[in-house]
Amino acid sequence: MTVSEITPDEQVELDKALYDALNPLASAIRSRQTGLPADRMWAADPVDVALSVLAAWKVMDAEVRRLTAHAAATAGSYGASYEQMGAAWGITRQGARKKWPDAVSRSAPAAAGRSTLALFGGTAELTQAPSGDWRWTGVGADGACAPATEGTRYATVEEAAAHAGAFLKDHALDADRS
């Protein structure tokens, strides 16, 4: 058994949780289709009930796909590669890239590990450490300085830019805030 496989007991618990989540949705779908109260769903023709359950699984499948894509994008935003995501999902790097094409940023790296951000009348310098982590220093429009602190590092340039942008916004002149 690999680490990501589940035990038989975990499978039973997962099935129960999924059915517990599915039943109200299937009842609601059946109620909308027939106009009957949701509590009468199971008293209907078995084919119609089974089709309502199938329709509910389709809704859940779409939601799982959406949440999976969100999880992949989150992993990519923290620096996970398509190779790592593929390994976690049990597919190849190419399969992961095809499944979640926007999960890993393809933007060109900042020139020589440096980038400048100008917002709200202030500026911030983003720099990449040899480890690959990012940090920033900034001067707000109001003259406030934010020196880089040794312990604060960010996984991506986008994350460092978000923190720097928040600082610049907080230190904008009132006329620049609108």
C-alpha positions as CSV (number, residue, x, y, z in Angstrom):
1,M,0.0,0.0,0.0
2,T,1.4,3.4,-0.9
3,V,1.1,6.4,1.4
4,S,-1.8,7.9,-0.5
5,E,-3.8,4.7,-0.6
6,I,-6.5,4.4,2.0
7,T,-7.2,1.5,4.4
8,P,-10.4,-0.5,4.2
9,D,-11.7,1.2,7.4
10,E,-10.9,4.6,5.8
11,Q,-12.8,3.6,2.7
12,V,-15.9,2.7,4.7
13,E,-15.7,6.1,6.5
14,L,-15.2,8.0,3.2
15,D,-18.1,6.2,1.5
16,K,-20.4,7.0,4.5
17,A,-19.3,10.7,4.5
18,L,-19.8,11.0,0.7
19,Y,-23.3,9.3,0.9
20,D,-24.2,11.6,3.8
21,A,-23.3,14.6,1.7
22,L,-24.9,13.2,-1.4
23,N,-28.3,12.3,-0.1
24,P,-29.6,15.8,0.6
25,L,-28.4,17.0,-2.8
26,A,-30.0,14.0,-4.6
27,S,-33.3,14.7,-2.7
28,A,-33.2,18.4,-3.6
29,I,-32.5,17.5,-7.3
30,R,-35.4,15.0,-7.3
31,S,-37.7,17.5,-5.6
32,R,-37.0,20.1,-8.3
33,Q,-37.5,17.6,-11.1
34,T,-40.8,16.3,-9.8
35,G,-42.2,19.1,-7.6
36,L,-42.6,16.5,-4.8
37,P,-41.3,17.1,-1.3
38,A,-37.6,16.0,-0.8
39,D,-38.6,13.6,1.9
40,R,-40.7,11.6,-0.7
41,M,-37.7,11.0,-3.0
42,W,-37.1,7.4,-2.0
43,A,-40.8,6.4,-2.4
44,A,-40.6,7.1,-6.2
45,D,-39.9,4.8,-9.1
46,P,-36.5,3.2,-8.5
47,V,-35.2,4.2,-12.0
48,D,-36.1,7.9,-11.3
49,V,-34.5,7.7,-7.9
50,A,-31.3,6.2,-9.4
51,L,-31.2,8.9,-12.0
52,S,-31.6,11.6,-9.4
53,V,-28.7,10.0,-7.5
54,L,-26.6,9.9,-10.7
55,A,-27.4,13.6,-11.3
56,A,-26.2,14.4,-7.8
57,W,-23.0,12.5,-8.3
58,K,-22.4,14.5,-11.5
59,V,-22.7,17.7,-9.4
60,M,-20.3,16.4,-6.8
61,D,-17.9,15.3,-9.5
62,A,-17.8,18.8,-10.9
63,E,-17.3,20.2,-7.4
64,V,-14.4,17.8,-6.7
65,R,-12.8,18.7,-10.0
66,R,-13.1,22.4,-9.1
67,L,-11.6,21.9,-5.6
68,T,-8.9,19.7,-7.0
69,A,-7.9,22.4,-9.5
70,H,-7.9,24.9,-6.6
71,A,-5.6,22.6,-4.6
72,A,-3.2,22.3,-7.5
73,A,-3.1,26.0,-8.0
74,T,-2.4,26.5,-4.3
75,A,0.4,24.0,-4.5
76,G,1.8,25.7,-7.6
77,S,1.6,29.1,-5.9
78,Y,3.8,27.8,-3.1
79,G,6.4,26.5,-5.6
80,A,5.3,22.9,-6.3
81,S,6.3,21.7,-9.8
82,Y,4.2,19.8,-12.2
83,E,6.4,16.8,-11.5
84,Q,5.5,17.0,-7.8
85,M,1.8,17.4,-8.5
86,G,1.8,14.5,-11.0
87,A,3.5,12.3,-8.4
88,A,0.9,13.3,-5.8
89,W,-1.9,12.5,-8.3
90,G,-0.3,9.4,-9.7
91,I,0.2,10.8,-13.2
92,T,3.2,12.1,-15.2
93,R,4.5,15.6,-15.1
94,Q,3.0,16.1,-18.6
95,G,-0.3,14.7,-17.4
96,A,-0.4,17.2,-14.5
97,R,0.4,20.1,-16.8
98,K,-2.4,19.0,-19.1
99,K,-4.9,18.5,-16.2
100,W,-4.0,21.8,-14.4
101,P,-2.5,24.1,-17.1
102,D,-2.5,27.2,-15.0
103,A,-1.3,25.7,-11.7
104,V,2.3,26.6,-12.1
105,S,3.2,30.2,-13.1
106,R,4.9,30.3,-16.5
107,S,5.8,33.9,-16.2
108,A,9.4,34.8,-17.0
109,P,11.5,35.0,-13.8
110,A,12.4,38.5,-12.7
111,A,15.6,39.7,-14.2
112,A,18.6,38.4,-12.1
113,G,16.3,37.7,-9.2
114,R,15.2,41.3,-8.8
115,S,12.1,43.2,-9.5
116,T,10.7,46.7,-8.7
117,L,7.1,47.4,-7.7
118,A,5.7,50.9,-7.9
119,L,2.2,51.3,-6.3
120,F,0.3,54.0,-4.5
121,G,3.2,56.5,-4.9
122,G,5.8,54.2,-3.2
123,T,8.2,51.6,-4.4
124,A,9.4,48.2,-3.3
125,E,12.4,46.2,-4.4
126,L,11.8,42.4,-4.6
127,T,15.0,40.3,-4.4
128,Q,15.5,36.6,-4.7
129,A,17.8,34.8,-2.2
130,P,20.2,32.1,-3.4
131,S,17.8,29.6,-1.8
132,G,15.1,30.7,-4.3
133,D,13.0,32.4,-1.6
134,W,12.0,36.1,-2.1
135,R,12.0,39.1,0.2
136,W,11.3,42.8,-0.2
137,T,12.2,46.3,1.0
138,G,10.0,49.3,0.4
139,V,9.4,53.0,0.9
140,G,5.8,54.2,1.0
141,A,4.5,57.5,-0.4
142,D,4.4,58.8,3.2
143,G,8.2,58.1,3.6
144,A,7.7,55.0,5.8
145,C,10.5,52.4,5.2
146,A,10.1,48.7,5.4
147,P,13.5,47.1,5.5
148,A,13.8,43.4,4.7
149,T,13.8,41.3,7.8
150,E,16.1,38.3,7.8
151,G,13.4,35.8,8.8
152,T,10.7,36.8,6.4
153,R,10.9,35.0,3.1
154,Y,8.3,34.1,0.5
155,A,8.0,31.1,-1.8
156,T,7.2,33.1,-4.9
157,V,7.8,36.6,-6.3
158,E,4.0,37.0,-6.4
159,E,3.7,36.3,-2.7
160,A,6.5,38.8,-1.9
161,A,4.8,41.4,-4.2
162,A,1.5,40.9,-2.5
163,H,3.0,41.7,0.9
164,A,5.0,44.6,-0.5
165,G,1.8,45.9,-2.2
166,A,-0.1,45.8,1.0
167,F,2.6,47.8,2.7
168,L,2.6,50.4,-0.1
169,K,-1.2,50.7,0.1
170,D,-1.0,51.2,3.9
171,H,1.6,53.9,3.4
172,A,0.0,55.7,0.5
173,L,-0.9,59.4,0.7
174,D,-4.7,60.0,1.1
175,A,-5.0,61.4,-2.5
176,D,-3.4,58.1,-3.8
177,R,-5.9,55.8,-2.0
178,S,-8.9,56.6,-4.2
